Amino acid sequence: MTFRNGLITCALAATLTAGVGLAKTHVYVTLAPPAPVVETRPAMPGSGYVWTPGFYNWNGSNYVWNNGAWVTPPHHHHHYVSGAWVHSHHGWYYRQGYWR
């Protein structure tokens, strides 16, 4: 790959990545999600970790449970806002968790 082609590829990738953050599309599911799994949190691996609870993901035909995990926040004073399944007139969609 030439230097010029590499620059074009990087510019295109940056443009596509920036666009992904702007688009807020939802995948709607007509079947309500099951009740969340009651998780037992393992011991915190160290100070400064935050528990991010598990959630159901839709794989196109079924709900699949994703276990919660201890993670380090992106910044010291951030806290995690859990994701949730939201019901609308189109069906159910997942609102992704985020750091605040």
C-alpha positions, 0 to 999 in steps of 0.5 A, a space after each residue: 500500500 502506498 503512503 497516499 492510499 494509506 492516507 485515503 484509507 485512514 480518512 475513509 475509516 475516520 469518516 465512517 467511524 464518526 458517522 456511526 456515533 451519530 446514527 441512532 438506529 434501533 433494532 425493534 423486537 416484538 417479543 418482550 425480554 425475559 426477566 433479568 438473571 439474578 447475578 451473584 457479583 464476584 469479588 471486586 478485583 481491586 479498588 476503583 472498579 465499577 460493576 456493570 450489570 448483565 443484560 439480554 442481547 437480541 441475536 435475531 431470533 432469541 434473547 441471549 444473556 450477557 454476564 455482568 462484569 467489573 470494569 474500570 471507568 474511563 475517568 475517575 468520577 464517572 459512574 455507569 448508567 445501565 442499559 435497559 430494554 425500552 418499550 415503544 409503539 414499534 416494539 422493544 429496543 435496547 438502550 445501551 448503557 453508558 458512562 456519565 
